[in-house]
Amino acid sequence: MERESLLTVLMILLGGMALQLISAGLSTHSRSKRFFEPERVAWFRLLRPLIPALLVAACLCGWALSQPDPVPDRVGPLVFIVCAPFGLIGVRAILRAGWSLLRSPNRLGIATIGLIRPHIVIAPELARFLDDRAMRAALAHERAHVRHLDPLRIWIAQFVTDLQWPWSSAQRRFETWLAALEHARDDEARAEGVDGADLAGALVASIRFHRHSTGGVCAPLIGNRSALEERIARLLQPLAPPSDTAPTTLQVAVLLTLALMVAVALGALYGERLVVGPLLAVS
């Protein structure tokens, strides 16, 4: 069997199994403080279930580097039967991600759209609901979304959430992060001198303009409706000092890179004897 084909099958099987097991475990004991987490903490919690799957994939890549091509091993029908559900979940996630790029967004009041080059769109009719101060506040909030490439991050987060289907805990973590994201962009706008009351007024006006606006790949000003009251009350409070003590993205990237390198080395040394060999023998 071709080495790359066997590697792909094993990645789908073992990587999908690792992702589903972690998601199932989080669904049984995870209790987050919804809508109150700092944005980076919520972001890392959302992506955390991917780490075991990435380590499994790295280990399998290390194993593949130590194998001849074609591989003398054969995959039995049992492996394909067990692999099928994980493959279907992956295909579903890819199709949903592609559809979100192709479909036209619903009519929005003000939002940030675009993956690689995000930009702000404003419905001309929205000006009737906003005064100058509220409009400046809304634009400051959306410019913060642009700086952080939030439409791309939302698209990635939704894809990661879909990979963990059907566990509801993944969707809850996604919603928690979306709420934390809106809070973080509110705070960033206020740190630049925007009045919280003006931003709250822009939020209320946007809801009046389009109560059920949901775009495809966008970061709407409204955010999560279930967090609306808390968000408005938060905007009317004095701006609190930042309390995000989560590790930086660079720190996480360095640690993950080191872990992946170790996984590749372990896969090259022990993958055939401890993982692939016994698995194929059972199939």
TORKOL-4160 file (C-alpha; in steps of 0.2 Angstrom, whole numbers, padded with zeros to 4 digits, m for minus):
283
<pt num="1" X="0000" Y="0000" Z="0000"/>
<pt num="2" X="0006" Y="0017" Z="m0004"/>
<pt num="3" X="0014" Y="0026" Z="0011"/>
<pt num="4" X="0005" Y="0042" Z="0009"/>
<pt num="5" X="m0012" Y="0033" Z="0007"/>
<pt num="6" X="m0009" Y="0023" Z="0023"/>
<pt num="7" X="m0003" Y="0038" Z="0032"/>
<pt num="8" X="m0019" Y="0048" Z="0027"/>
<pt num="9" X="m0030" Y="0033" Z="0033"/>
<pt num="10" X="m0021" Y="0032" Z="0050"/>
<pt num="11" X="m0022" Y="0051" Z="0053"/>
<pt num="12" X="m0041" Y="0051" Z="0050"/>
<pt num="13" X="m0043" Y="0036" Z="0061"/>
<pt num="14" X="m0032" Y="0040" Z="0076"/>
<pt num="15" X="m0032" Y="0059" Z="0075"/>
<pt num="16" X="m0051" Y="0059" Z="0074"/>
<pt num="17" X="m0052" Y="0047" Z="0088"/>
<pt num="18" X="m0041" Y="0058" Z="0099"/>
<pt num="19" X="m0051" Y="0073" Z="0095"/>
<pt num="20" X="m0068" Y="0065" Z="0098"/>
<pt num="21" X="m0062" Y="0057" Z="0115"/>
<pt num="22" X="m0055" Y="0074" Z="0121"/>
<pt num="23" X="m0071" Y="0083" Z="0116"/>
<pt num="24" X="m0082" Y="0070" Z="0124"/>
<pt num="25" X="m0072" Y="0072" Z="0140"/>
<pt num="26" X="m0073" Y="0090" Z="0140"/>
<pt num="27" X="m0092" Y="0089" Z="0138"/>
<pt num="28" X="m0094" Y="0079" Z="0154"/>
<pt num="29" X="m0084" Y="0089" Z="0166"/>
<pt num="30" X="m0080" Y="0106" Z="0158"/>
<pt num="31" X="m0089" Y="0121" Z="0167"/>
<pt num="32" X="m0083" Y="0138" Z="0161"/>
<pt num="33" X="m0089" Y="0155" Z="0167"/>
<pt num="34" X="m0098" Y="0159" Z="0151"/>
<pt num="35" X="m0096" Y="0176" Z="0144"/>
<pt num="36" X="m0084" Y="0182" Z="0158"/>
<pt num="37" X="m0068" Y="0174" Z="0151"/>
<pt num="38" X="m0054" Y="0185" Z="0144"/>
<pt num="39" X="m0053" Y="0183" Z="0125"/>
<pt num="40" X="m0036" Y="0174" Z="0124"/>
<pt num="41" X="m0041" Y="0161" Z="0138"/>
<pt num="42" X="m0057" Y="0157" Z="0128"/>
<pt num="43" X="m0048" Y="0156" Z="0112"/>
<pt num="44" X="m0035" Y="0143" Z="0119"/>
<pt num="45" X="m0049" Y="0133" Z="0127"/>
<pt num="46" X="m0058" Y="0133" Z="0110"/>
<pt num="47" X="m0042" Y="0126" Z="0101"/>
<pt num="48" X="m0036" Y="0115" Z="0115"/>
<pt num="49" X="m0045" Y="0099" Z="0109"/>
<pt num="50" X="m0035" Y="0100" Z="0093"/>
<pt num="51" X="m0018" Y="0097" Z="0102"/>
<pt num="52" X="m0019" Y="0078" Z="0105"/>
<pt num="53" X="m0025" Y="0076" Z="0086"/>
<pt num="54" X="m0010" Y="0086" Z="0080"/>
<pt num="55" X="0002" Y="0076" Z="0091"/>
<pt num="56" X="m0005" Y="0060" Z="0084"/>
<pt num="57" X="m0003" Y="0067" Z="0067"/>
<pt num="58" X="0015" Y="0072" Z="0070"/>
<pt num="59" X="0019" Y="0055" Z="0077"/>
<pt num="60" X="0012" Y="0046" Z="0062"/>
<pt num="61" X="0022" Y="0058" Z="0051"/>
<pt num="62" X="0038" Y="0052" Z="0060"/>
<pt num="63" X="0033" Y="0034" Z="0058"/>
<pt num="64" X="0030" Y="0037" Z="0039"/>
<pt num="65" X="0047" Y="0045" Z="0037"/>
<pt num="66" X="0055" Y="0029" Z="0043"/>
<pt num="67" X="0045" Y="0017" Z="0032"/>
<pt num="68" X="0048" Y="0012" Z="0014"/>
<pt num="69" X="0037" Y="0017" Z="0000"/>
<pt num="70" X="0026" Y="0007" Z="m0004"/>
<pt num="71" X="0023" Y="0001" Z="0014"/>
<pt num="72" X="0022" Y="m0018" Z="0015"/>
<pt num="73" X="0007" Y="m0017" Z="0028"/>
<pt num="74" X="m0011" Y="m0019" Z="0022"/>
<pt num="75" X="m0026" Y="m0011" Z="0029"/>
<pt num="76" X="m0041" Y="m0022" Z="0033"/>
<pt num="77" X="m0059" Y="m0018" Z="0030"/>
<pt num="78" X="m0061" Y="m0015" Z="0049"/>
<pt num="79" X="m0050" Y="0000" Z="0049"/>
<pt num="80" X="m0060" Y="0008" Z="0035"/>
<pt num="81" X="m0076" Y="0005" Z="0044"/>
<pt num="82" X="m0070" Y="0013" Z="0060"/>
<pt num="83" X="m0062" Y="0027" Z="0050"/>
<pt num="84" X="m0078" Y="0031" Z="0040"/>
<pt num="85" X="m0087" Y="0042" Z="0054"/>
<pt num="86" X="m0072" Y="0052" Z="0057"/>
<pt num="87" X="m0070" Y="0055" Z="0039"/>
<pt num="88" X="m0088" Y="0060" Z="0037"/>
<pt num="89" X="m0086" Y="0073" Z="0051"/>
<pt num="90" X="m0071" Y="0080" Z="0043"/>
<pt num="91" X="m0080" Y="0081" Z="0026"/>
<pt num="92" X="m0095" Y="0090" Z="0034"/>
<pt num="93" X="m0083" Y="0103" Z="0043"/>
<pt num="94" X="m0075" Y="0106" Z="0026"/>
<pt num="95" X="m0091" Y="0108" Z="0017"/>
<pt num="96" X="m0098" Y="0120" Z="0030"/>
<pt num="97" X="m0082" Y="0130" Z="0030"/>
<pt num="98" X="m0083" Y="0132" Z="0011"/>
<pt num="99" X="m0101" Y="0136" Z="0011"/>
<pt num="100" X="m0098" Y="0150" Z="0023"/>
<pt num="101" X="m0086" Y="0158" Z="0010"/>
<pt num="102" X="m0098" Y="0156" Z="m0004"/>
<pt num="103" X="m0114" Y="0162" Z="0003"/>
<pt num="104" X="m0119" Y="0180" Z="0003"/>
<pt num="105" X="m0120" Y="0188" Z="0020"/>
<pt num="106" X="m0137" Y="0194" Z="0026"/>
<pt num="107" X="m0141" Y="0212" Z="0027"/>
<pt num="108" X="m0130" Y="0219" Z="0041"/>
<pt num="109" X="m0130" Y="0236" Z="0050"/>
<pt num="110" X="m0111" Y="0238" Z="0053"/>
<pt num="111" X="m0099" Y="0223" Z="0052"/>
<pt num="112" X="m0081" Y="0218" Z="0048"/>
<pt num="113" X="m0080" Y="0205" Z="0033"/>
<pt num="114" X="m0066" Y="0197" Z="0023"/>
<pt num="115" X="m0054" Y="0184" Z="0028"/>
<pt num="116" X="m0037" Y="0190" Z="0022"/>
<pt num="117" X="m0041" Y="0208" Z="0019"/>
<pt num="118" X="m0055" Y="0212" Z="0031"/>
<pt num="119" X="m0065" Y="0228" Z="0029"/>
<pt num="120" X="m0079" Y="0237" Z="0037"/>
<pt num="121" X="m0096" Y="0238" Z="0029"/>
<pt num="122" X="m0110" Y="0250" Z="0034"/>
<pt num="123" X="m0128" Y="0250" Z="0028"/>
<pt num="124" X="m0133" Y="0268" Z="0023"/>
<pt num="125" X="m0149" Y="0266" Z="0032"/>
<pt num="126" X="m0140" Y="0264" Z="0049"/>
<pt num="127" X="m0135" Y="0282" Z="0049"/>
<pt num="128" X="m0153" Y="0286" Z="0053"/>
<pt num="129" X="m0151" Y="0277" Z="0070"/>
<pt num="130" X="m0134" Y="0283" Z="0075"/>
<pt num="131" X="m0128" Y="0300" Z="0080"/>
<pt num="132" X="m0110" Y="0305" Z="0076"/>
<pt num="133" X="m0103" Y="0300" Z="0093"/>
<pt num="134" X="m0111" Y="0282" Z="0092"/>
<pt num="135" X="m0105" Y="0280" Z="0074"/>
<pt num="136" X="m0087" Y="0284" Z="0079"/>
<pt num="137" X="m0089" Y="0272" Z="0093"/>
<pt num="138" X="m0095" Y="0258" Z="0081"/>
<pt num="139" X="m0081" Y="0262" Z="0069"/>
<pt num="140" X="m0068" Y="0261" Z="0083"/>
<pt num="141" X="m0075" Y="0244" Z="0088"/>
<pt num="142" X="m0075" Y="0237" Z="0070"/>
<pt num="143" X="m0057" Y="0244" Z="0067"/>
<pt num="144" X="m0051" Y="0233" Z="0082"/>
<pt num="145" X="m0059" Y="0218" Z="0073"/>
<pt num="146" X="m0049" Y="0223" Z="0057"/>
<pt num="147" X="m0033" Y="0224" Z="0066"/>
<pt num="148" X="m0034" Y="0207" Z="0074"/>
<pt num="149" X="m0041" Y="0198" Z="0058"/>
<pt num="150" X="m0056" Y="0193" Z="0068"/>
<pt num="151" X="m0066" Y="0187" Z="0053"/>
<pt num="152" X="m0052" Y="0174" Z="0049"/>
<pt num="153" X="m0051" Y="0169" Z="0067"/>
<pt num="154" X="m0070" Y="0166" Z="0068"/>
<pt num="155" X="m0070" Y="0156" Z="0052"/>
<pt num="156" X="m0056" Y="0145" Z="0059"/>
<pt num="157" X="m0065" Y="0144" Z="0076"/>
<pt num="158" X="m0081" Y="0138" Z="0067"/>
<pt num="159" X="m0071" Y="0125" Z="0058"/>
<pt num="160" X="m0063" Y="0118" Z="0073"/>
<pt num="161" X="m0080" Y="0118" Z="0082"/>
<pt num="162" X="m0087" Y="0108" Z="0067"/>
<pt num="163" X="m0073" Y="0095" Z="0068"/>
<pt num="164" X="m0079" Y="0091" Z="0086"/>
<pt num="165" X="m0097" Y="0088" Z="0081"/>
<pt num="166" X="m0109" Y="0082" Z="0088"/>
<pt num="167" X="m0103" Y="0087" Z="0106"/>
<pt num="168" X="m0112" Y="0102" Z="0112"/>
<pt num="169" X="m0098" Y="0108" Z="0123"/>
<pt num="170" X="m0088" Y="0113" Z="0108"/>
<pt num="171" X="m0102" Y="0124" Z="0102"/>
<pt num="172" X="m0103" Y="0132" Z="0120"/>
<pt num="173" X="m0084" Y="0135" Z="0120"/>
<pt num="174" X="m0087" Y="0144" Z="0103"/>
<pt num="175" X="m0101" Y="0155" Z="0109"/>
<pt num="176" X="m0091" Y="0159" Z="0125"/>
<pt num="177" X="m0076" Y="0164" Z="0114"/>
<pt num="178" X="m0087" Y="0175" Z="0103"/>
<pt num="179" X="m0094" Y="0184" Z="0118"/>
<pt num="180" X="m0076" Y="0187" Z="0125"/>
<pt num="181" X="m0071" Y="0193" Z="0108"/>
<pt num="182" X="m0084" Y="0206" Z="0108"/>
<pt num="183" X="m0079" Y="0212" Z="0126"/>
<pt num="184" X="m0061" Y="0213" Z="0121"/>
<pt num="185" X="m0065" Y="0224" Z="0106"/>
<pt num="186" X="m0076" Y="0235" Z="0116"/>
<pt num="187" X="m0062" Y="0237" Z="0128"/>
<pt num="188" X="m0049" Y="0241" Z="0115"/>
<pt num="189" X="m0061" Y="0254" Z="0107"/>
<pt num="190" X="m0063" Y="0262" Z="0125"/>
<pt num="191" X="m0045" Y="0262" Z="0128"/>
<pt num="192" X="m0043" Y="0273" Z="0113"/>
<pt num="193" X="m0054" Y="0286" Z="0120"/>
<pt num="194" X="m0072" Y="0280" Z="0115"/>
<pt num="195" X="m0085" Y="0282" Z="0128"/>
<pt num="196" X="m0094" Y="0266" Z="0134"/>
<pt num="197" X="m0111" Y="0274" Z="0133"/>
<pt num="198" X="m0108" Y="0279" Z="0115"/>
<pt num="199" X="m0103" Y="0261" Z="0111"/>
<pt num="200" X="m0119" Y="0255" Z="0120"/>
<pt num="201" X="m0129" Y="0267" Z="0110"/>
<pt num="202" X="m0122" Y="0260" Z="0094"/>
<pt num="203" X="m0125" Y="0242" Z="0100"/>
<pt num="204" X="m0144" Y="0246" Z="0104"/>
<pt num="205" X="m0146" Y="0255" Z="0087"/>
<pt num="206" X="m0138" Y="0241" Z="0077"/>
<pt num="207" X="m0150" Y="0229" Z="0086"/>
<pt num="208" X="m0165" Y="0240" Z="0081"/>
<pt num="209" X="m0159" Y="0241" Z="0063"/>
<pt num="210" X="m0157" Y="0222" Z="0061"/>
<pt num="211" X="m0161" Y="0211" Z="0076"/>
<pt num="212" X="m0157" Y="0195" Z="0068"/>
<pt num="213" X="m0142" Y="0200" Z="0057"/>
<pt num="214" X="m0130" Y="0185" Z="0055"/>
<pt num="215" X="m0116" Y="0186" Z="0041"/>
<pt num="216" X="m0106" Y="0172" Z="0033"/>
<pt num="217" X="m0088" Y="0176" Z="0038"/>
<pt num="218" X="m0090" Y="0192" Z="0048"/>
<pt num="219" X="m0088" Y="0199" Z="0065"/>
<pt num="220" X="m0104" Y="0209" Z="0069"/>
<pt num="221" X="m0105" Y="0222" Z="0081"/>
<pt num="222" X="m0120" Y="0214" Z="0090"/>
<pt num="223" X="m0111" Y="0199" Z="0095"/>
<pt num="224" X="m0120" Y="0185" Z="0105"/>
<pt num="225" X="m0138" Y="0190" Z="0109"/>
<pt num="226" X="m0139" Y="0180" Z="0126"/>
<pt num="227" X="m0124" Y="0191" Z="0132"/>
<pt num="228" X="m0133" Y="0207" Z="0127"/>
<pt num="229" X="m0138" Y="0213" Z="0144"/>
<pt num="230" X="m0122" Y="0209" Z="0152"/>
<pt num="231" X="m0112" Y="0218" Z="0138"/>
<pt num="232" X="m0122" Y="0234" Z="0139"/>
<pt num="233" X="m0120" Y="0234" Z="0158"/>
<pt num="234" X="m0102" Y="0231" Z="0156"/>
<pt num="235" X="m0100" Y="0246" Z="0144"/>
<pt num="236" X="m0109" Y="0258" Z="0156"/>
<pt num="237" X="m0096" Y="0253" Z="0170"/>
<pt num="238" X="m0079" Y="0261" Z="0171"/>
<pt num="239" X="m0066" Y="0252" Z="0160"/>
<pt num="240" X="m0057" Y="0239" Z="0171"/>
<pt num="241" X="m0039" Y="0236" Z="0170"/>
<pt num="242" X="m0034" Y="0221" Z="0158"/>
<pt num="243" X="m0034" Y="0204" Z="0168"/>
<pt num="244" X="m0029" Y="0192" Z="0154"/>
<pt num="245" X="m0015" Y="0181" Z="0161"/>
<pt num="246" X="m0015" Y="0168" Z="0147"/>
<pt num="247" X="0001" Y="0164" Z="0139"/>
<pt num="248" X="0005" Y="0174" Z="0123"/>
<pt num="249" X="0002" Y="0166" Z="0106"/>
<pt num="250" X="0021" Y="0166" Z="0103"/>
<pt num="251" X="0023" Y="0156" Z="0119"/>
<pt num="252" X="0010" Y="0143" Z="0114"/>
<pt num="253" X="0017" Y="0142" Z="0097"/>
<pt num="254" X="0035" Y="0138" Z="0103"/>
<pt num="255" X="0028" Y="0125" Z="0115"/>
<pt num="256" X="0017" Y="0117" Z="0102"/>
<pt num="257" X="0031" Y="0116" Z="0090"/>
<pt num="258" X="0043" Y="0108" Z="0102"/>
<pt num="259" X="0030" Y="0095" Z="0107"/>
<pt num="260" X="0027" Y="0091" Z="0088"/>
<pt num="261" X="0045" Y="0089" Z="0085"/>
<pt num="262" X="0046" Y="0077" Z="0100"/>
<pt num="263" X="0031" Y="0068" Z="0093"/>
<pt num="264" X="0039" Y="0066" Z="0076"/>
<pt num="265" X="0055" Y="0059" Z="0084"/>
<pt num="266" X="0045" Y="0046" Z="0094"/>
<pt num="267" X="0035" Y="0041" Z="0079"/>
<pt num="268" X="0050" Y="0038" Z="0069"/>
<pt num="269" X="0058" Y="0027" Z="0083"/>
<pt num="270" X="0043" Y="0018" Z="0091"/>
<pt num="271" X="0028" Y="0021" Z="0079"/>
<pt num="272" X="0029" Y="0004" Z="0070"/>
<pt num="273" X="0031" Y="m0006" Z="0086"/>
<pt num="274" X="0019" Y="0002" Z="0098"/>
<pt num="275" X="0006" Y="0010" Z="0087"/>
<pt num="276" X="0004" Y="0005" Z="0068"/>
<pt num="277" X="0010" Y="m0013" Z="0069"/>
<pt num="278" X="m0002" Y="m0018" Z="0083"/>
<pt num="279" X="m0016" Y="m0008" Z="0075"/>
<pt num="280" X="m0014" Y="m0016" Z="0058"/>
<pt num="281" X="m0012" Y="m0033" Z="0066"/>
<pt num="282" X="m0029" Y="m0032" Z="0074"/>
<pt num="283" X="m0037" Y="m0026" Z="0057"/>
